[in-house]
Every structure is written in C-alpha cells, then in structure tokens.
C-alpha cells in the first residue's frame, strides 16, 4: 500500500477492525518513511460471471434496477427495493464464493422478491426462468397458491414456544 502523503511503496498495519456490518475491514496504517498515519478500507471483491462468459463486479444497483422493472406500476417503495438489494447482496456474499453466475444472483433475488410482491415476482420469474407457454405461468401461480408453513420462532434458549391454552392465559 503506497503512502498517500509521500508515495512510499510500503506501509505498516497498526490496527485492524471489521466494520459494523462485517463486510469490510478497516485498517489503520503508518508509513515507515514519513511516519504519517492513514486509513484503508478493504472489501472482498465479488465477481459475477455473465452468460456470455464475461466477468464483472457484483452490483447491488444493477440488482435493484432489474427488480425495479418488474415492480413497475406496483406499490413497491424505493426503500423496499433498497432493502431487497441489501438482502440479495448479503445472500450472495454468504455463499463464501468469490465468483458466481448470473443464475445464482437470480436465485438470490427470487426469494426476497416473492415476499415483497407476488405480481413483481411473477414478472421477474417469467423473464429469469424464460417462461415459454401459458402453462409455465399456470405452474408458477399454482406453486404460489400452495400455503407455506410459517417458521416457528424459538424462545431465547432455542426451544419453540409452548402454546398456552386460552383459559390459562386469562
């Protein structure tokens, strides 16, 4: 790391800390030549391999803009889109892989988008999954109509809550 003050080609790390969200490392450095200190922030690069074979950096902005098209005319706020973009980025980073395909990114989008807006989900899925026929839409809609069980929230000790009879709750 070059010193930003004297351009010395080396520096010494004095302190390292992860950022609050855990996605990057903040390093405090000192130049051995001029003794001045400076801070660097390091993040792991996440690359996306496109269908054409071209590799480019992951872009949360591109995820949001693609989902925004599917949400056009739907009651979805910009804040909700930003949160979806963050969830998708967290999901793809959690895979631990430095490179992933556009297919992987698309899969990471489908879950949060389904929770956000079902019509937007169908629009996005129809392009992403390349629906060719009316039956493709019917199958996707039938899957959405199947009730999914809600996850049971656990007590702080890790055990599911015990149902209390109505008479005992009074």
CNS distance restraints for C-alpha pairs under 8 A (distance, minus, plus):
assign (resid   1 and name CA) (resid   9 and name CA) 6.27 0.50 0.50
assign (resid   1 and name CA) (resid  10 and name CA) 5.45 0.50 0.50
assign (resid   1 and name CA) (resid  11 and name CA) 5.99 0.50 0.50
assign (resid   2 and name CA) (resid   7 and name CA) 5.32 0.50 0.50
assign (resid   2 and name CA) (resid   8 and name CA) 5.46 0.50 0.50
assign (resid   2 and name CA) (resid   9 and name CA) 4.41 0.50 0.50
assign (resid   2 and name CA) (resid  10 and name CA) 5.49 0.50 0.50
assign (resid   2 and name CA) (resid  11 and name CA) 6.80 0.50 0.50
assign (resid   3 and name CA) (resid   7 and name CA) 4.62 0.50 0.50
assign (resid   3 and name CA) (resid   8 and name CA) 5.19 0.50 0.50
assign (resid   3 and name CA) (resid   9 and name CA) 6.60 0.50 0.50
assign (resid   3 and name CA) (resid  10 and name CA) 6.83 0.50 0.50
assign (resid   3 and name CA) (resid  11 and name CA) 6.61 0.50 0.50
assign (resid   3 and name CA) (resid  31 and name CA) 6.01 0.50 0.50
assign (resid   3 and name CA) (resid  38 and name CA) 7.95 0.50 0.50
assign (resid   4 and name CA) (resid  38 and name CA) 7.83 0.50 0.50
assign (resid   5 and name CA) (resid  36 and name CA) 7.64 0.50 0.50
assign (resid   6 and name CA) (resid  33 and name CA) 7.90 0.50 0.50
assign (resid   6 and name CA) (resid  34 and name CA) 6.82 0.50 0.50
assign (resid   8 and name CA) (resid  31 and name CA) 7.23 0.50 0.50
assign (resid   8 and name CA) (resid  33 and name CA) 6.69 0.50 0.50
assign (resid  10 and name CA) (resid  31 and name CA) 6.82 0.50 0.50
assign (resid  10 and name CA) (resid  32 and name CA) 7.39 0.50 0.50
assign (resid  11 and name CA) (resid  29 and name CA) 6.17 0.50 0.50
assign (resid  11 and name CA) (resid  30 and name CA) 5.56 0.50 0.50
assign (resid  11 and name CA) (resid  31 and name CA) 4.60 0.50 0.50
assign (resid  11 and name CA) (resid  32 and name CA) 6.12 0.50 0.50
assign (resid  12 and name CA) (resid  29 and name CA) 5.37 0.50 0.50
assign (resid  12 and name CA) (resid  30 and name CA) 5.20 0.50 0.50
assign (resid  12 and name CA) (resid  31 and name CA) 6.31 0.50 0.50
assign (resid  12 and name CA) (resid  32 and name CA) 6.96 0.50 0.50
assign (resid  13 and name CA) (resid  27 and name CA) 6.57 0.50 0.50
assign (resid  13 and name CA) (resid  28 and name CA) 5.94 0.50 0.50
assign (resid  13 and name CA) (resid  29 and name CA) 4.39 0.50 0.50
assign (resid  13 and name CA) (resid  30 and name CA) 6.46 0.50 0.50
assign (resid  14 and name CA) (resid  27 and name CA) 7.42 0.50 0.50
assign (resid  14 and name CA) (resid  28 and name CA) 5.42 0.50 0.50
assign (resid  14 and name CA) (resid  29 and name CA) 5.26 0.50 0.50
assign (resid  14 and name CA) (resid  30 and name CA) 6.57 0.50 0.50
assign (resid  15 and name CA) (resid  27 and name CA) 5.67 0.50 0.50
assign (resid  15 and name CA) (resid  28 and name CA) 4.98 0.50 0.50
assign (resid  15 and name CA) (resid  29 and name CA) 7.11 0.50 0.50
assign (resid  16 and name CA) (resid  25 and name CA) 6.71 0.50 0.50
assign (resid  16 and name CA) (resid  26 and name CA) 5.72 0.50 0.50
assign (resid  16 and name CA) (resid  27 and name CA) 4.44 0.50 0.50
assign (resid  16 and name CA) (resid  28 and name CA) 6.35 0.50 0.50
assign (resid  17 and name CA) (resid  25 and name CA) 5.60 0.50 0.50
assign (resid  17 and name CA) (resid  26 and name CA) 5.23 0.50 0.50
assign (resid  17 and name CA) (resid  27 and name CA) 6.49 0.50 0.50
assign (resid  18 and name CA) (resid  22 and name CA) 5.58 0.50 0.50
assign (resid  18 and name CA) (resid  23 and name CA) 7.45 0.50 0.50
assign (resid  18 and name CA) (resid  24 and name CA) 5.83 0.50 0.50
assign (resid  18 and name CA) (resid  25 and name CA) 4.30 0.50 0.50
assign (resid  18 and name CA) (resid  26 and name CA) 5.92 0.50 0.50
assign (resid  19 and name CA) (resid  23 and name CA) 6.65 0.50 0.50
assign (resid  19 and name CA) (resid  24 and name CA) 5.65 0.50 0.50
assign (resid  19 and name CA) (resid  25 and name CA) 5.82 0.50 0.50
assign (resid  19 and name CA) (resid  26 and name CA) 6.48 0.50 0.50
assign (resid  23 and name CA) (resid  43 and name CA) 6.46 0.50 0.50
assign (resid  23 and name CA) (resid  44 and name CA) 7.71 0.50 0.50
assign (resid  24 and name CA) (resid  41 and name CA) 6.60 0.50 0.50
assign (resid  24 and name CA) (resid  42 and name CA) 5.42 0.50 0.50
assign (resid  24 and name CA) (resid  43 and name CA) 4.47 0.50 0.50
assign (resid  24 and name CA) (resid  44 and name CA) 7.10 0.50 0.50
assign (resid  25 and name CA) (resid  41 and name CA) 5.60 0.50 0.50
assign (resid  25 and name CA) (resid  42 and name CA) 5.12 0.50 0.50
assign (resid  25 and name CA) (resid  43 and name CA) 6.57 0.50 0.50
assign (resid  26 and name CA) (resid  39 and name CA) 6.93 0.50 0.50
assign (resid  26 and name CA) (resid  40 and name CA) 5.85 0.50 0.50
assign (resid  26 and name CA) (resid  41 and name CA) 4.49 0.50 0.50
assign (resid  26 and name CA) (resid  42 and name CA) 6.43 0.50 0.50
assign (resid  27 and name CA) (resid  39 and name CA) 5.62 0.50 0.50
assign (resid  27 and name CA) (resid  40 and name CA) 5.22 0.50 0.50
assign (resid  27 and name CA) (resid  41 and name CA) 6.20 0.50 0.50
assign (resid  27 and name CA) (resid  42 and name CA) 7.75 0.50 0.50
assign (resid  28 and name CA) (resid  37 and name CA) 6.99 0.50 0.50
assign (resid  28 and name CA) (resid  38 and name CA) 5.94 0.50 0.50
assign (resid  28 and name CA) (resid  39 and name CA) 4.58 0.50 0.50
assign (resid  28 and name CA) (resid  40 and name CA) 6.56 0.50 0.50
assign (resid  29 and name CA) (resid  37 and name CA) 5.51 0.50 0.50
assign (resid  29 and name CA) (resid  38 and name CA) 5.37 0.50 0.50
assign (resid  29 and name CA) (resid  39 and name CA) 5.96 0.50 0.50
assign (resid  29 and name CA) (resid  40 and name CA) 7.50 0.50 0.50
assign (resid  30 and name CA) (resid  35 and name CA) 5.83 0.50 0.50
assign (resid  30 and name CA) (resid  36 and name CA) 5.67 0.50 0.50
assign (resid  30 and name CA) (resid  37 and name CA) 4.33 0.50 0.50
assign (resid  30 and name CA) (resid  38 and name CA) 6.44 0.50 0.50
assign (resid  31 and name CA) (resid  35 and name CA) 4.81 0.50 0.50
assign (resid  31 and name CA) (resid  36 and name CA) 5.64 0.50 0.50
assign (resid  31 and name CA) (resid  37 and name CA) 6.45 0.50 0.50
assign (resid  44 and name CA) (resid  98 and name CA) 7.86 0.50 0.50
assign (resid  45 and name CA) (resid  57 and name CA) 7.05 0.50 0.50
assign (resid  45 and name CA) (resid  98 and name CA) 6.78 0.50 0.50
assign (resid  46 and name CA) (resid  57 and name CA) 5.85 0.50 0.50
assign (resid  46 and name CA) (resid  58 and name CA) 5.58 0.50 0.50
assign (resid  46 and name CA) (resid  93 and name CA) 7.42 0.50 0.50
assign (resid  46 and name CA) (resid  97 and name CA) 7.79 0.50 0.50
assign (resid  46 and name CA) (resid  98 and name CA) 5.04 0.50 0.50
assign (resid  46 and name CA) (resid  99 and name CA) 5.96 0.50 0.50
assign (resid  46 and name CA) (resid 100 and name CA) 7.90 0.50 0.50
assign (resid  47 and name CA) (resid  55 and name CA) 6.36 0.50 0.50
assign (resid  47 and name CA) (resid  56 and name CA) 5.51 0.50 0.50
assign (resid  47 and name CA) (resid  57 and name CA) 4.40 0.50 0.50
assign (resid  47 and name CA) (resid  58 and name CA) 5.35 0.50 0.50
assign (resid  47 and name CA) (resid  98 and name CA) 6.15 0.50 0.50
assign (resid  47 and name CA) (resid  99 and name CA) 4.68 0.50 0.50
assign (resid  47 and name CA) (resid 100 and name CA) 6.44 0.50 0.50
assign (resid  48 and name CA) (resid  55 and name CA) 5.54 0.50 0.50
assign (resid  48 and name CA) (resid  56 and name CA) 5.42 0.50 0.50
assign (resid  48 and name CA) (resid  57 and name CA) 5.91 0.50 0.50
assign (resid  48 and name CA) (resid  58 and name CA) 5.60 0.50 0.50
assign (resid  48 and name CA) (resid  99 and name CA) 5.66 0.50 0.50
assign (resid  48 and name CA) (resid 100 and name CA) 5.03 0.50 0.50
assign (resid  48 and name CA) (resid 101 and name CA) 5.32 0.50 0.50
assign (resid  48 and name CA) (resid 102 and name CA) 6.22 0.50 0.50
assign (resid  49 and name CA) (resid  53 and name CA) 5.93 0.50 0.50
assign (resid  49 and name CA) (resid  54 and name CA) 5.86 0.50 0.50
assign (resid  49 and name CA) (resid  55 and name CA) 4.46 0.50 0.50
assign (resid  49 and name CA) (resid  56 and name CA) 6.67 0.50 0.50
assign (resid  49 and name CA) (resid  99 and name CA) 6.89 0.50 0.50
assign (resid  49 and name CA) (resid 100 and name CA) 5.97 0.50 0.50
assign (resid  49 and name CA) (resid 101 and name CA) 4.61 0.50 0.50
assign (resid  49 and name CA) (resid 102 and name CA) 6.19 0.50 0.50
assign (resid  50 and name CA) (resid  54 and name CA) 5.42 0.50 0.50
assign (resid  50 and name CA) (resid  55 and name CA) 6.11 0.50 0.50
assign (resid  50 and name CA) (resid  56 and name CA) 7.75 0.50 0.50
assign (resid  50 and name CA) (resid 101 and name CA) 6.12 0.50 0.50
assign (resid  50 and name CA) (resid 102 and name CA) 5.52 0.50 0.50
assign (resid  51 and name CA) (resid 101 and name CA) 7.73 0.50 0.50
assign (resid  51 and name CA) (resid 102 and name CA) 7.06 0.50 0.50
assign (resid  59 and name CA) (resid  63 and name CA) 6.61 0.50 0.50
assign (resid  60 and name CA) (resid  64 and name CA) 6.26 0.50 0.50
assign (resid  60 and name CA) (resid  85 and name CA) 5.62 0.50 0.50
assign (resid  60 and name CA) (resid  86 and name CA) 7.21 0.50 0.50
assign (resid  60 and name CA) (resid  88 and name CA) 7.95 0.50 0.50
assign (resid  60 and name CA) (resid  89 and name CA) 6.55 0.50 0.50
assign (resid  61 and name CA) (resid  65 and name CA) 6.11 0.50 0.50
assign (resid  61 and name CA) (resid  85 and name CA) 7.54 0.50 0.50
assign (resid  62 and name CA) (resid  66 and name CA) 6.13 0.50 0.50
assign (resid  63 and name CA) (resid  67 and name CA) 6.25 0.50 0.50
assign (resid  63 and name CA) (resid  85 and name CA) 6.23 0.50 0.50
assign (resid  63 and name CA) (resid 109 and name CA) 7.92 0.50 0.50
assign (resid  64 and name CA) (resid  68 and name CA) 5.86 0.50 0.50
assign (resid  64 and name CA) (resid  81 and name CA) 6.10 0.50 0.50
assign (resid  64 and name CA) (resid  82 and name CA) 6.85 0.50 0.50
assign (resid  64 and name CA) (resid  84 and name CA) 7.60 0.50 0.50
assign (resid  64 and name CA) (resid  85 and name CA) 5.64 0.50 0.50
assign (resid  65 and name CA) (resid  69 and name CA) 6.54 0.50 0.50
assign (resid  66 and name CA) (resid  70 and name CA) 6.94 0.50 0.50
assign (resid  67 and name CA) (resid  71 and name CA) 6.25 0.50 0.50
assign (resid  67 and name CA) (resid  81 and name CA) 7.56 0.50 0.50
assign (resid  67 and name CA) (resid 113 and name CA) 7.96 0.50 0.50
assign (resid  67 and name CA) (resid 120 and name CA) 7.85 0.50 0.50
assign (resid  67 and name CA) (resid 124 and name CA) 7.11 0.50 0.50
assign (resid  68 and name CA) (resid  72 and name CA) 6.14 0.50 0.50
assign (resid  68 and name CA) (resid  81 and name CA) 7.22 0.50 0.50
assign (resid  70 and name CA) (resid 120 and name CA) 4.88 0.50 0.50
assign (resid  70 and name CA) (resid 121 and name CA) 7.28 0.50 0.50
assign (resid  70 and name CA) (resid 123 and name CA) 5.51 0.50 0.50
assign (resid  70 and name CA) (resid 124 and name CA) 5.49 0.50 0.50
assign (resid  71 and name CA) (resid  75 and name CA) 7.78 0.50 0.50
assign (resid  71 and name CA) (resid  76 and name CA) 6.56 0.50 0.50
assign (resid  71 and name CA) (resid 117 and name CA) 7.84 0.50 0.50
assign (resid  71 and name CA) (resid 119 and name CA) 7.89 0.50 0.50
assign (resid  71 and name CA) (resid 120 and name CA) 4.95 0.50 0.50
assign (resid  72 and name CA) (resid 120 and name CA) 7.94 0.50 0.50
assign (resid  74 and name CA) (resid 117 and name CA) 7.96 0.50 0.50
assign (resid  74 and name CA) (resid 119 and name CA) 7.99 0.50 0.50
assign (resid  74 and name CA) (resid 120 and name CA) 7.38 0.50 0.50
assign (resid  76 and name CA) (resid  80 and name CA) 6.44 0.50 0.50
assign (resid  76 and name CA) (resid  81 and name CA) 7.28 0.50 0.50
assign (resid  76 and name CA) (resid 116 and name CA) 7.78 0.50 0.50
assign (resid  76 and name CA) (resid 117 and name CA) 7.64 0.50 0.50
assign (resid  77 and name CA) (resid  81 and name CA) 6.44 0.50 0.50
assign (resid  78 and name CA) (resid  82 and name CA) 6.15 0.50 0.50
assign (resid  79 and name CA) (resid  83 and name CA) 6.24 0.50 0.50
assign (resid  80 and name CA) (resid  84 and name CA) 6.16 0.50 0.50
assign (resid  80 and name CA) (resid 116 and name CA) 7.84 0.50 0.50
assign (resid  81 and name CA) (resid  85 and name CA) 6.14 0.50 0.50
assign (resid  82 and name CA) (resid  86 and name CA) 6.26 0.50 0.50
assign (resid  83 and name CA) (resid  87 and name CA) 6.18 0.50 0.50
assign (resid  84 and name CA) (resid  88 and name CA) 6.15 0.50 0.50
assign (resid  84 and name CA) (resid 109 and name CA) 7.85 0.50 0.50
assign (resid  84 and name CA) (resid 112 and name CA) 6.26 0.50 0.50
assign (resid  84 and name CA) (resid 113 and name CA) 7.23 0.50 0.50
assign (resid  85 and name CA) (resid  89 and name CA) 6.19 0.50 0.50
assign (resid  86 and name CA) (resid  90 and name CA) 6.10 0.50 0.50
assign (resid  87 and name CA) (resid  91 and name CA) 6.08 0.50 0.50
assign (resid  87 and name CA) (resid 112 and name CA) 7.39 0.50 0.50
assign (resid  88 and name CA) (resid  92 and name CA) 6.24 0.50 0.50
assign (resid  88 and name CA) (resid 105 and name CA) 7.58 0.50 0.50
assign (resid  88 and name CA) (resid 108 and name CA) 5.59 0.50 0.50
assign (resid  88 and name CA) (resid 109 and name CA) 5.85 0.50 0.50
assign (resid  88 and name CA) (resid 112 and name CA) 7.59 0.50 0.50
assign (resid  89 and name CA) (resid  93 and name CA) 6.05 0.50 0.50
assign (resid  90 and name CA) (resid  94 and name CA) 5.96 0.50 0.50
assign (resid  91 and name CA) (resid  95 and name CA) 6.75 0.50 0.50
assign (resid  91 and name CA) (resid 108 and name CA) 6.51 0.50 0.50
assign (resid  92 and name CA) (resid  96 and name CA) 7.71 0.50 0.50
assign (resid  92 and name CA) (resid  97 and name CA) 7.96 0.50 0.50
assign (resid  92 and name CA) (resid 104 and name CA) 7.77 0.50 0.50
assign (resid  92 and name CA) (resid 105 and name CA) 6.87 0.50 0.50
assign (resid  92 and name CA) (resid 108 and name CA) 6.81 0.50 0.50
assign (resid  93 and name CA) (resid  97 and name CA) 7.08 0.50 0.50
assign (resid 100 and name CA) (resid 104 and name CA) 6.16 0.50 0.50
assign (resid 100 and name CA) (resid 105 and name CA) 7.39 0.50 0.50
assign (resid 101 and name CA) (resid 105 and name CA) 6.61 0.50 0.50
assign (resid 102 and name CA) (resid 106 and name CA) 6.10 0.50 0.50
assign (resid 103 and name CA) (resid 107 and name CA) 6.25 0.50 0.50
assign (resid 104 and name CA) (resid 108 and name CA) 6.30 0.50 0.50
assign (resid 105 and name CA) (resid 109 and name CA) 6.34 0.50 0.50
assign (resid 106 and name CA) (resid 110 and name CA) 6.38 0.50 0.50
assign (resid 106 and name CA) (resid 128 and name CA) 6.92 0.50 0.50
assign (resid 107 and name CA) (resid 111 and name CA) 7.26 0.50 0.50
assign (resid 108 and name CA) (resid 112 and name CA) 7.59 0.50 0.50
assign (resid 109 and name CA) (resid 113 and name CA) 6.04 0.50 0.50
assign (resid 110 and name CA) (resid 114 and name CA) 5.98 0.50 0.50
assign (resid 110 and name CA) (resid 121 and name CA) 6.71 0.50 0.50
assign (resid 110 and name CA) (resid 124 and name CA) 7.86 0.50 0.50
assign (resid 110 and name CA) (resid 125 and name CA) 7.22 0.50 0.50
assign (resid 111 and name CA) (resid 115 and name CA) 6.60 0.50 0.50
assign (resid 112 and name CA) (resid 116 and name CA) 6.22 0.50 0.50
assign (resid 113 and name CA) (resid 117 and name CA) 6.10 0.50 0.50
assign (resid 113 and name CA) (resid 118 and name CA) 7.44 0.50 0.50
assign (resid 113 and name CA) (resid 120 and name CA) 7.16 0.50 0.50
assign (resid 113 and name CA) (resid 121 and name CA) 5.48 0.50 0.50
assign (resid 114 and name CA) (resid 118 and name CA) 5.29 0.50 0.50
assign (resid 114 and name CA) (resid 120 and name CA) 7.71 0.50 0.50
assign (resid 114 and name CA) (resid 121 and name CA) 5.09 0.50 0.50
assign (resid 117 and name CA) (resid 121 and name CA) 6.09 0.50 0.50
assign (resid 118 and name CA) (resid 122 and name CA) 6.21 0.50 0.50
assign (resid 119 and name CA) (resid 123 and name CA) 6.28 0.50 0.50
assign (resid 120 and name CA) (resid 124 and name CA) 6.11 0.50 0.50
assign (resid 121 and name CA) (resid 125 and name CA) 5.89 0.50 0.50
assign (resid 122 and name CA) (resid 126 and name CA) 5.87 0.50 0.50
assign (resid 122 and name CA) (resid 137 and name CA) 7.82 0.50 0.50
assign (resid 122 and name CA) (resid 140 and name CA) 7.48 0.50 0.50
assign (resid 122 and name CA) (resid 141 and name CA) 7.91 0.50 0.50
assign (resid 123 and name CA) (resid 127 and name CA) 6.74 0.50 0.50
assign (resid 124 and name CA) (resid 128 and name CA) 5.97 0.50 0.50
assign (resid 125 and name CA) (resid 129 and name CA) 5.39 0.50 0.50
assign (resid 125 and name CA) (resid 130 and name CA) 7.55 0.50 0.50
assign (resid 125 and name CA) (resid 131 and name CA) 7.87 0.50 0.50
assign (resid 126 and name CA) (resid 130 and name CA) 5.52 0.50 0.50
assign (resid 126 and name CA) (resid 131 and name CA) 4.93 0.50 0.50
assign (resid 126 and name CA) (resid 137 and name CA) 7.38 0.50 0.50
assign (resid 127 and name CA) (resid 131 and name CA) 6.60 0.50 0.50
assign (resid 131 and name CA) (resid 136 and name CA) 5.50 0.50 0.50
assign (resid 131 and name CA) (resid 137 and name CA) 6.95 0.50 0.50
assign (resid 132 and name CA) (resid 136 and name CA) 6.68 0.50 0.50
assign (resid 133 and name CA) (resid 137 and name CA) 7.12 0.50 0.50
assign (resid 134 and name CA) (resid 138 and name CA) 6.27 0.50 0.50
assign (resid 135 and name CA) (resid 139 and name CA) 5.98 0.50 0.50
assign (resid 136 and name CA) (resid 140 and name CA) 6.30 0.50 0.50
assign (resid 137 and name CA) (resid 141 and name CA) 6.11 0.50 0.50
assign (resid 138 and name CA) (resid 142 and name CA) 6.03 0.50 0.50
assign (resid 139 and name CA) (resid 143 and name CA) 6.24 0.50 0.50
assign (resid 140 and name CA) (resid 144 and name CA) 6.37 0.50 0.50
assign (resid 141 and name CA) (resid 145 and name CA) 6.31 0.50 0.50
assign (resid 142 and name CA) (resid 146 and name CA) 6.66 0.50 0.50
assign (resid 152 and name CA) (resid 160 and name CA) 6.69 0.50 0.50
assign (resid 153 and name CA) (resid 160 and name CA) 6.36 0.50 0.50
assign (resid 153 and name CA) (resid 161 and name CA) 7.40 0.50 0.50
assign (resid 154 and name CA) (resid 158 and name CA) 5.40 0.50 0.50
assign (resid 154 and name CA) (resid 159 and name CA) 5.22 0.50 0.50
assign (resid 154 and name CA) (resid 160 and name CA) 4.25 0.50 0.50
assign (resid 154 and name CA) (resid 161 and name CA) 6.04 0.50 0.50
assign (resid 155 and name CA) (resid 159 and name CA) 5.37 0.50 0.50
assign (resid 155 and name CA) (resid 160 and name CA) 5.73 0.50 0.50
assign (resid 155 and name CA) (resid 161 and name CA) 5.82 0.50 0.50
assign (resid 164 and name CA) (resid 168 and name CA) 6.48 0.50 0.50
assign (resid 164 and name CA) (resid 169 and name CA) 6.44 0.50 0.50
assign (resid 165 and name CA) (resid 169 and name CA) 6.47 0.50 0.50
assign (resid 166 and name CA) (resid 170 and name CA) 6.92 0.50 0.50
